[in-house]
Amino acid sequence: MPKMKTHSGAKKRFKVTGSGKLMRRKAGKNHLMEHKSSRLKRGKDGRVQVAPADAKQVKKMLGK
Protein backbone atom coordinates (compact mmCIF):
# COMPACT_ATOMS: atom_id res chain seq x y z
CA MET A 1 0.00 0.00 0.00
CA PRO A 2 1.54 3.38 -0.96
CA LYS A 3 1.92 6.18 1.52
CA MET A 4 -1.08 8.49 1.81
CA LYS A 5 -0.33 12.02 0.62
CA THR A 6 -1.41 15.05 2.60
CA HIS A 7 -3.85 17.29 0.68
CA SER A 8 -1.68 20.31 -0.18
CA GLY A 9 -4.61 22.76 -0.04
CA ALA A 10 -5.69 21.50 3.37
CA LYS A 11 -2.24 21.73 4.93
CA LYS A 12 -2.15 25.46 4.06
CA ARG A 13 -5.61 26.13 5.53
CA PHE A 14 -5.80 24.05 8.72
CA LYS A 15 -3.57 23.63 11.76
CA VAL A 16 -3.74 20.93 14.42
CA THR A 17 -3.21 22.08 18.02
CA GLY A 18 -1.23 20.15 20.60
CA SER A 19 -4.44 18.74 22.03
CA GLY A 20 -5.57 17.62 18.55
CA LYS A 21 -8.15 20.31 17.77
CA LEU A 22 -8.43 21.48 14.15
CA MET A 23 -8.21 25.23 13.70
CA ARG A 24 -9.09 27.38 10.67
CA ARG A 25 -9.07 31.05 9.69
CA LYS A 26 -12.29 33.02 9.50
CA ALA A 27 -13.62 33.77 6.02
CA GLY A 28 -13.86 37.25 4.51
CA LYS A 29 -10.59 38.93 5.50
CA ASN A 30 -8.64 38.46 2.31
CA HIS A 31 -9.55 41.37 0.04
CA LEU A 32 -12.14 44.15 -0.48
CA MET A 33 -11.34 45.40 3.02
CA GLU A 34 -11.80 49.13 2.44
CA HIS A 35 -15.59 49.10 2.73
CA LYS A 36 -15.67 46.78 5.75
CA SER A 37 -15.85 48.32 9.21
CA SER A 38 -12.96 48.10 11.66
CA ARG A 39 -15.24 46.23 14.03
CA LEU A 40 -15.99 43.59 11.38
CA LYS A 41 -12.31 43.26 10.47
CA ARG A 42 -11.32 42.80 14.13
CA GLY A 43 -13.98 40.11 14.40
CA LYS A 44 -12.28 38.21 11.62
CA ASP A 45 -8.97 38.04 13.56
CA GLY A 46 -7.62 34.86 15.04
CA ARG A 47 -8.54 31.25 14.49
CA VAL A 48 -11.61 29.20 15.30
CA GLN A 49 -12.22 25.50 15.64
CA VAL A 50 -13.40 23.54 12.61
CA ALA A 51 -17.08 22.54 12.87
CA PRO A 52 -17.64 18.95 14.03
CA ALA A 53 -19.49 18.18 10.78
CA ASP A 54 -16.34 19.03 8.79
CA ALA A 55 -13.68 17.73 11.18
CA LYS A 56 -13.70 14.12 9.95
CA GLN A 57 -13.11 15.16 6.33
CA VAL A 58 -10.38 17.65 7.27
CA LYS A 59 -8.58 15.05 9.39
CA LYS A 60 -8.62 12.63 6.46
CA MET A 61 -7.14 15.26 4.12
CA LEU A 62 -4.38 15.99 6.65
CA GLY A 63 -3.64 12.30 7.07
CA LYS A 64 -4.57 12.26 10.78
C-alpha positions as CSV (number, residue, x, y, z in Angstrom):
1,M,0.0,0.0,0.0
2,P,1.5,3.4,-1.0
3,K,1.9,6.2,1.5
4,M,-1.1,8.5,1.8
5,K,-0.3,12.0,0.6
6,T,-1.4,15.1,2.6
7,H,-3.8,17.3,0.7
8,S,-1.7,20.3,-0.2
9,G,-4.6,22.8,0.0
10,A,-5.7,21.5,3.4
11,K,-2.2,21.7,4.9
12,K,-2.2,25.5,4.1
13,R,-5.6,26.1,5.5
14,F,-5.8,24.0,8.7
15,K,-3.6,23.6,11.8
16,V,-3.7,20.9,14.4
17,T,-3.2,22.1,18.0
18,G,-1.2,20.2,20.6
19,S,-4.4,18.7,22.0
20,G,-5.6,17.6,18.6
21,K,-8.1,20.3,17.8
22,L,-8.4,21.5,14.2
23,M,-8.2,25.2,13.7
24,R,-9.1,27.4,10.7
25,R,-9.1,31.1,9.7
26,K,-12.3,33.0,9.5
27,A,-13.6,33.8,6.0
28,G,-13.9,37.2,4.5
29,K,-10.6,38.9,5.5
30,N,-8.6,38.5,2.3
31,H,-9.6,41.4,0.0
32,L,-12.1,44.2,-0.5
33,M,-11.3,45.4,3.0
34,E,-11.8,49.1,2.4
35,H,-15.6,49.1,2.7
36,K,-15.7,46.8,5.8
37,S,-15.9,48.3,9.2
38,S,-13.0,48.1,11.7
39,R,-15.2,46.2,14.0
40,L,-16.0,43.6,11.4
41,K,-12.3,43.3,10.5
42,R,-11.3,42.8,14.1
43,G,-14.0,40.1,14.4
44,K,-12.3,38.2,11.6
45,D,-9.0,38.0,13.6
46,G,-7.6,34.9,15.0
47,R,-8.5,31.3,14.5
48,V,-11.6,29.2,15.3
49,Q,-12.2,25.5,15.6
50,V,-13.4,23.5,12.6
51,A,-17.1,22.5,12.9
52,P,-17.6,18.9,14.0
53,A,-19.5,18.2,10.8
54,D,-16.3,19.0,8.8
55,A,-13.7,17.7,11.2
56,K,-13.7,14.1,9.9
57,Q,-13.1,15.2,6.3
58,V,-10.4,17.7,7.3
59,K,-8.6,15.1,9.4
60,K,-8.6,12.6,6.5
61,M,-7.1,15.3,4.1
62,L,-4.4,16.0,6.6
63,G,-3.6,12.3,7.1
64,K,-4.6,12.3,10.8
